[in-house]
Amino acid sequence: MERQTLEKICEKIYKRFPEVSNKKPNVKEQPNGQYLLIFQGKGITPDGHTIPRTVRVVVNASGRIIKTSTSR
């Protein structure tokens, strides 16, 4: 995946999920020509506790986001 394409995808994810902001994703190439980007960060609950946050993004080779999922 090209660096510019990856940076544009990251900007979109950072805006939507600020708790993973400025975290570099783990990029895995899928057998069907798509890429899986895994962002990991930490969120803060209203009572001050931290919880891990994982955002998984599936994109095609041209950089179009196909699917986004998140877990806490």
N, CA, C and O atoms as a printed pandas DataFrame, in Angstrom:
     atom_number atom_name residue_name chain_id  residue_number  x_coord  y_coord  z_coord
0              1         N          MET        A               1    0.843   -1.169    0.000
1              2        CA          MET        A               1    0.000    0.000    0.000
2              3         C          MET        A               1    0.891    1.236    0.000
3              4         O          MET        A               1    1.908    1.287    0.692
4              5         N          GLU        A               2    0.492    2.224   -0.785
5              6        CA          GLU        A               2    1.286    3.443   -0.892
6              7         C          GLU        A               2    1.189    4.277    0.380
7              8         O          GLU        A               2    0.174    4.265    1.077
8              9         N          ARG        A               3    2.249    4.988    0.658
9             10        CA          ARG        A               3    2.334    5.784    1.876
10            11         C          ARG        A               3    1.256    6.878    1.916
11            12         O          ARG        A               3    0.635    7.096    2.955
12            13         N          GLN        A               4    1.036    7.563    0.789
13            14        CA          GLN        A               4    0.035    8.639    0.734
14            15         C          GLN        A               4   -1.365    8.104    0.985
15            16         O          GLN        A               4   -2.161    8.732    1.684
16            17         N          THR        A               5   -1.664    6.948    0.416
17            18        CA          THR        A               5   -2.970    6.332    0.613
18            19         C          THR        A               5   -3.170    5.980    2.078
19            20         O          THR        A               5   -4.236    6.230    2.640
20            21         N          LEU        A               6   -2.157    5.406    2.693
21            22        CA          LEU        A               6   -2.225    5.041    4.105
22            23         C          LEU        A               6   -2.433    6.273    4.981
23            24         O          LEU        A               6   -3.207    6.222    5.937
24            25         N          GLU        A               7   -1.758    7.375    4.674
25            26        CA          GLU        A               7   -1.898    8.602    5.457
26            27         C          GLU        A               7   -3.308    9.172    5.359
27            28         O          GLU        A               7   -3.840    9.663    6.355
28            29         N          LYS        A               8   -3.923    9.116    4.182
29            30        CA          LYS        A               8   -5.285    9.621    4.014
30            31         C          LYS        A               8   -6.278    8.777    4.816
31            32         O          LYS        A               8   -7.198    9.313    5.434
32            33         N          ILE        A               9   -6.088    7.466    4.802
33            34        CA          ILE        A               9   -6.956    6.584    5.568
34            35         C          ILE        A               9   -6.801    6.871    7.060
35            36         O          ILE        A               9   -7.789    6.945    7.790
36            37         N          CYS        A              10   -5.566    7.029    7.502
37            38        CA          CYS        A              10   -5.308    7.308    8.918
38            39         C          CYS        A              10   -5.990    8.605    9.356
39            40         O          CYS        A              10   -6.555    8.660   10.449
40            41         N          GLU        A              11   -5.948    9.643    8.529
41            42        CA          GLU        A              11   -6.592   10.906    8.872
42            43         C          GLU        A              11   -8.087   10.718    9.103
43            44         O          GLU        A              11   -8.648   11.278   10.045
44            45         N          LYS        A              12   -8.729    9.933    8.246
45            46        CA          LYS        A              12  -10.163    9.682    8.392
46            47         C          LYS        A              12  -10.459    8.929    9.686
47            48         O          LYS        A              12  -11.420    9.244   10.387
48            49         N          ILE        A              13   -9.633    7.938    9.998
49            50        CA          ILE        A              13   -9.839    7.139   11.211
50            51         C          ILE        A              13   -9.577    7.981   12.451
51            52         O          ILE        A              13  -10.307    7.867   13.435
52            53         N          TYR        A              14   -8.547    8.824   12.423
53            54        CA          TYR        A              14   -8.230    9.664   13.574
54            55         C          TYR        A              14   -9.374   10.637   13.884
55            56         O          TYR        A              14   -9.645   10.921   15.051
56            57         N          LYS        A              15  -10.040   11.144   12.853
57            58        CA          LYS        A              15  -11.167   12.056   13.068
58            59         C          LYS        A              15  -12.352   11.323   13.674
59            60         O          LYS        A              15  -13.041   11.862   14.541
60            61         N          ARG        A              16  -12.591   10.112   13.228
61            62        CA          ARG        A              16  -13.745    9.350   13.704
62            63         C          ARG        A              16  -13.498    8.723   15.075
63            64         O          ARG        A              16  -14.417    8.622   15.889
64            65         N          PHE        A              17  -12.255    8.301   15.330
65            66        CA          PHE        A              17  -11.903    7.639   16.591
66            67         C          PHE        A              17  -10.698    8.356   17.214
67            68         O          PHE        A              17   -9.566    7.906   17.036
68            69         N          PRO        A              18  -10.914    9.458   17.937
69            70        CA          PRO        A              18   -9.789   10.240   18.472
70            71         C          PRO        A              18   -8.924    9.490   19.478
71            72         O          PRO        A              18   -7.774    9.873   19.690
72            73         N          GLU        A              19   -9.447    8.421   20.111
73            74        CA          GLU        A              19   -8.631    7.695   21.081
74            75         C          GLU        A              19   -7.494    6.906   20.442
75            76         O          GLU        A              19   -6.590    6.466   21.152
76            77         N          VAL        A              20   -7.508    6.713   19.122
77            78        CA          VAL        A              20   -6.387    6.050   18.447
78            79         C          VAL        A              20   -5.562    7.061   17.641
79            80         O          VAL        A              20   -4.735    6.682   16.811
80            81         N          SER        A              21   -5.797    8.330   17.894
81            82        CA          SER        A              21   -5.124    9.391   17.165
82            83         C          SER        A              21   -3.605    9.273   17.302
83            84         O          SER        A              21   -3.078    9.018   18.384
84            85         N          ASN        A              22   -2.927    9.462   16.187
85            86        CA          ASN        A              22   -1.463    9.419   16.076
86            87         C          ASN        A              22   -0.859    8.052   16.387
87            88         O          ASN        A              22    0.340    7.960   16.648
88            89         N          LYS        A              23   -1.652    7.006   16.365
89            90        CA          LYS        A              23   -1.136    5.640   16.509
90            91         C          LYS        A              23   -0.984    5.050   15.108
91            92         O          LYS        A              23   -1.920    5.098   14.310
92            93         N          LYS        A              24    0.160    4.508   14.813
93            94        CA          LYS        A              24    0.383    3.894   13.509
94            95         C          LYS        A              24   -0.287    2.519   13.472
95            96         O          LYS        A              24   -0.184    1.745   14.423
96            97         N          PRO        A              25   -0.968    2.226   12.376
97            98        CA          PRO        A              25   -1.664    0.935   12.304
98            99         C          PRO        A              25   -0.734   -0.216   11.948
99           100         O          PRO        A              25    0.323   -0.030   11.345
100          101         N          ASN        A              26   -1.159   -1.400   12.336
101          102        CA          ASN        A              26   -0.511   -2.626   11.910
102          103         C          ASN        A              26   -1.199   -3.013   10.601
103          104         O          ASN        A              26   -2.404   -3.265   10.600
104          105         N          VAL        A              27   -0.468   -3.066    9.494
105          106        CA          VAL        A              27   -1.055   -3.316    8.175
106          107         C          VAL        A              27   -0.792   -4.757    7.762
107          108         O          VAL        A              27    0.347   -5.223    7.755
108          109         N          LYS        A              28   -1.874   -5.450    7.419
109          110        CA          LYS        A              28   -1.762   -6.836    6.952
110          111         C          LYS        A              28   -2.440   -6.948    5.596
111          112         O          LYS        A              28   -3.574   -6.502    5.422
112          113         N          GLU        A              29   -1.745   -7.542    4.642
113          114        CA          GLU        A              29   -2.335   -7.748    3.322
114          115         C          GLU        A              29   -3.189   -9.008    3.345
115          116         O          GLU        A              29   -2.768  -10.052    3.843
116          117         N          GLN        A              30   -4.384   -8.892    2.804
117          118        CA          GLN        A              30   -5.312  -10.011    2.747
118          119         C          GLN        A              30   -5.164  -10.723    1.399
119          120         O          GLN        A              30   -4.703  -10.111    0.436
120          121         N          PRO        A              31   -5.544  -11.992    1.312
121          122        CA          PRO        A              31   -5.376  -12.738    0.072
122          123         C          PRO        A              31   -6.215  -12.215   -1.103
123          124         O          PRO        A              31   -5.872  -12.469   -2.258
124          125         N          ASN        A              32   -7.299  -11.495   -0.829
125          126        CA          ASN        A              32   -8.166  -11.007   -1.896
126          127         C          ASN        A              32   -7.767   -9.620   -2.408
127          128         O          ASN        A              32   -8.558   -8.974   -3.094
128          129         N          GLY        A              33   -6.569   -9.157   -2.092
129          130        CA          GLY        A              33   -6.083   -7.865   -2.565
130          131         C          GLY        A              33   -6.483   -6.705   -1.672
131          132         O          GLY        A              33   -6.207   -5.552   -2.004
132          133         N          GLN        A              34   -7.116   -6.979   -0.563
133          134        CA          GLN        A              34   -7.497   -5.941    0.386
134          135         C          GLN        A              34   -6.465   -5.878    1.502
135          136         O          GLN        A              34   -5.597   -6.743    1.622
136          137         N          TYR        A              35   -6.581   -4.830    2.318
137          138        CA          TYR        A              35   -5.661   -4.645    3.434
138          139         C          TYR        A              35   -6.454   -4.499    4.725
139          140         O          TYR        A              35   -7.532   -3.906    4.737
140          141         N          LEU        A              36   -5.920   -5.037    5.795
141          142        CA          LEU        A              36   -6.499   -4.905    7.127
142          143         C          LEU        A              36   -5.580   -4.009    7.945
143          144         O          LEU        A              36   -4.399   -4.309    8.119
144          145         N          LEU        A              37   -6.131   -2.909    8.446
145          146        CA          LEU        A              37   -5.383   -1.982    9.284
146          147         C          LEU        A              37   -5.931   -2.103   10.695
147          148         O          LEU        A              37   -7.141   -2.014   10.903
148          149         N          ILE        A              38   -5.047   -2.307   11.665
149          150        CA          ILE        A              38   -5.457   -2.452   13.054
150          151         C          ILE        A              38   -4.817   -1.329   13.875
151          152         O          ILE        A              38   -3.597   -1.250   14.018
152          153         N          PHE        A              39   -5.681   -0.468   14.407
153          154        CA          PHE        A              39   -5.250    0.634   15.262
154          155         C          PHE        A              39   -5.540    0.247   16.707
155          156         O          PHE        A              39   -6.597   -0.310   17.003
156          157         N          GLN        A              40   -4.602    0.543   17.610
157          158        CA          GLN        A              40   -4.826    0.257   19.022
158          159         C          GLN        A              40   -4.529    1.504   19.836
159          160         O          GLN        A              40   -3.519    2.180   19.636
160          161         N          GLY        A              41   -5.437    1.790   20.759
161          162        CA          GLY        A              41   -5.284    2.956   21.615
162          163         C          GLY        A              41   -5.983    2.727   22.936
163          164         O          GLY        A              41   -6.370    1.605   23.263
164          165         N          LYS        A              42   -6.142    3.798   23.691
165          166        CA          LYS        A              42   -6.815    3.700   24.992
166          167         C          LYS        A              42   -7.841    4.812   25.104
167          168         O          LYS        A              42   -7.585    5.961   24.746
168          169         N          GLY        A              43   -9.020    4.438   25.615
169          170        CA          GLY        A              43  -10.071    5.400   25.871
170          171         C          GLY        A              43  -10.219    5.599   27.363
171          172         O          GLY        A              43   -9.741    4.794   28.161
172          173         N          ILE        A              44  -10.883    6.676   27.730
173          174        CA          ILE        A              44  -11.098    6.977   29.143
174          175         C          ILE        A              44  -12.597    7.002   29.406
175          176         O          ILE        A              44  -13.354    7.665   28.697
176          177         N          THR        A              45  -13.010    6.276   30.424
177          178        CA          THR        A              45  -14.414    6.240   30.811
178          179         C          THR        A              45  -14.767    7.500   31.594
179          180         O          THR        A              45  -13.872    8.202   32.063
180          181         N          PRO        A              46  -16.055    7.796   31.742
181          182        CA          PRO        A              46  -16.446    8.995   32.503
182          183         C          PRO        A              46  -15.944    9.007   33.954
183          184         O          PRO        A              46  -15.758   10.075   34.537
184          185         N          ASP        A              47  -15.727    7.822   34.535
185          186        CA          ASP        A              47  -15.229    7.791   35.914
186          187         C          ASP        A              47  -13.705    7.750   36.004
187          188         O          ASP        A              47  -13.157    7.559   37.090
188          189         N          GLY        A              48  -13.008    7.927   34.866
189          190        CA          GLY        A              48  -11.562    8.057   34.881
190          191         C          GLY        A              48  -10.759    6.806   34.586
191          192         O          GLY        A              48   -9.533    6.883   34.493
192          193         N          HIS        A              49  -11.397    5.659   34.435
193          194        CA          HIS        A              49  -10.675    4.432   34.120
194          195         C          HIS        A              49  -10.302    4.397   32.637
195          196         O          HIS        A              49  -10.990    4.982   31.800
196          197         N          THR        A              50   -9.212    3.707   32.326
197          198        CA          THR        A              50   -8.821    3.558   30.931
198          199         C          THR        A              50   -9.248    2.188   30.424
199          200         O          THR        A              50   -9.211    1.194   31.150
200          201         N          ILE        A              51   -9.653    2.163   29.160
201          202        CA          ILE        A              51  -10.024    0.903   28.535
202          203         C          ILE        A              51   -9.330    0.812   27.186
203          204         O          ILE        A              51   -9.207    1.820   26.491
204          205         N          PRO        A              52   -8.876   -0.370   26.803
205          206        CA          PRO        A              52   -8.225   -0.509   25.495
206          207         C          PRO        A              52   -9.254   -0.354   24.375
207          208         O          PRO        A              52  -10.411   -0.748   24.524
208          209         N          ARG        A              53   -8.828    0.214   23.272
209          210        CA          ARG        A              53   -9.705    0.415   22.120
210          211         C          ARG        A              53   -8.972   -0.099   20.886
211          212         O          ARG        A              53   -7.839    0.304   20.620
212          213         N          THR        A              54   -9.612   -0.983   20.138
213          214        CA          THR        A              54   -9.046   -1.519   18.906
214          215         C          THR        A              54   -9.983   -1.180   17.762
215          216         O          THR        A              54  -11.182   -1.447   17.836
216          217         N          VAL        A              55   -9.440   -0.592   16.704
217          218        CA          VAL        A              55  -10.222   -0.258   15.521
218          219         C          VAL        A              55   -9.632   -1.041   14.355
219          220         O          VAL        A              55   -8.445   -0.928   14.050
220          221         N          ARG        A              56  -10.485   -1.839   13.706
221          222        CA          ARG        A              56  -10.067   -2.637   12.553
222          223         C          ARG        A              56  -10.714   -2.044   11.308
223          224         O          ARG        A              56  -11.920   -1.801   11.279
224          225         N          VAL        A              57   -9.899   -1.813   10.277
225          226        CA          VAL        A              57  -10.381   -1.193    9.048
226          227         C          VAL        A              57   -9.953   -2.058    7.870
227          228         O          VAL        A              57   -8.781   -2.412    7.740
228          229         N          VAL        A              58  -10.906   -2.393    7.018
229          230        CA          VAL        A              58  -10.614   -3.140    5.797
230          231         C          VAL        A              58  -10.702   -2.152    4.636
231          232         O          VAL        A              58  -11.718   -1.480    4.464
232          233         N          VAL        A              59   -9.633   -2.066    3.839
233          234        CA          VAL        A              59   -9.603   -1.158    2.693
234          235         C          VAL        A              59   -9.205   -1.929    1.443
235          236         O          VAL        A              59   -8.552   -2.970    1.524
236          237         N          ASN        A              60   -9.609   -1.403    0.277
237          238        CA          ASN        A              60   -9.176   -2.046   -0.959
238          239         C          ASN        A              60   -7.838   -1.449   -1.391
239          240         O          ASN        A              60   -7.306   -0.564   -0.720
240          241         N          ALA        A              61   -7.305   -1.924   -2.490
241          242        CA          ALA        A              61   -5.976   -1.503   -2.934
242          243         C          ALA        A              61   -5.915   -0.017   -3.289
243          244         O          ALA        A              61   -4.847    0.591   -3.208
244          245         N          SER        A              62   -7.047    0.575   -3.681
245          246        CA          SER        A              62   -7.051    1.991   -4.040
246          247         C          SER        A              62   -7.264    2.899   -2.826
247          248         O          SER        A              62   -7.221    4.122   -2.962
248          249         N          GLY        A              63   -7.494    2.321   -1.642
249          250        CA          GLY        A              63   -7.611    3.107   -0.429
250          251         C          GLY        A              63   -9.029    3.387    0.017
251          252         O          GLY        A              63   -9.230    4.163    0.952
252          253         N          ARG        A              64  -10.004    2.792   -0.609
253          254        CA          ARG        A              64  -11.405    2.988   -0.218
254          255         C          ARG        A              64  -11.719    2.120    0.996
255          256         O          ARG        A              64  -11.443    0.920    0.998
256          257         N          ILE        A              65  -12.298    2.735    2.028
257          258        CA          ILE        A              65  -12.656    1.993    3.237
258          259         C          ILE        A              65  -13.884    1.152    2.946
259          260         O          ILE        A              65  -14.918    1.667    2.522
260          261         N          ILE        A              66  -13.759   -0.153    3.180
261          262        CA          ILE        A              66  -14.844   -1.092    2.925
262          263         C          ILE        A              66  -15.620   -1.367    4.210
263          264         O          ILE        A              66  -16.851   -1.390    4.208
264          265         N          LYS        A              67  -14.894   -1.573    5.300
265          266        CA          LYS        A              67  -15.535   -1.940    6.556
266          267         C          LYS        A              67  -14.712   -1.419    7.725
267          268         O          LYS        A              67  -13.482   -1.432    7.690
268          269         N          THR        A              68  -15.414   -0.956    8.770
269          270        CA          THR        A              68  -14.764   -0.498    9.995
270          271         C          THR        A              68  -15.469   -1.152   11.172
271          272         O          THR        A              68  -16.698   -1.167   11.239
272          273         N          SER        A              69  -14.693   -1.689   12.093
273          274        CA          SER        A              69  -15.262   -2.251   13.313
274          275         C          SER        A              69  -14.378   -1.849   14.482
275          276         O          SER        A              69  -13.192   -1.565   14.319
276          277         N          THR        A              70  -14.978   -1.830   15.658
277          278        CA          THR        A              70  -14.245   -1.419   16.843
278          279         C          THR        A              70  -14.619   -2.304   18.023
279          280         O          THR        A              70  -15.719   -2.855   18.076
280          281         N          SER        A              71  -13.713   -2.431   18.947
281          282        CA          SER        A              71  -13.979   -3.193   20.159
282          283         C          SER        A              71  -13.366   -2.473   21.343
283          284         O          SER        A              71  -12.429   -1.688   21.198
284          285         N          ARG        A              72  -13.904   -2.751   22.499
285          286        CA          ARG        A              72  -13.373   -2.158   23.725
286          287         C          ARG        A              72  -12.964   -3.235   24.659
287          288         O          ARG        A              72  -12.488   -2.951   25.758
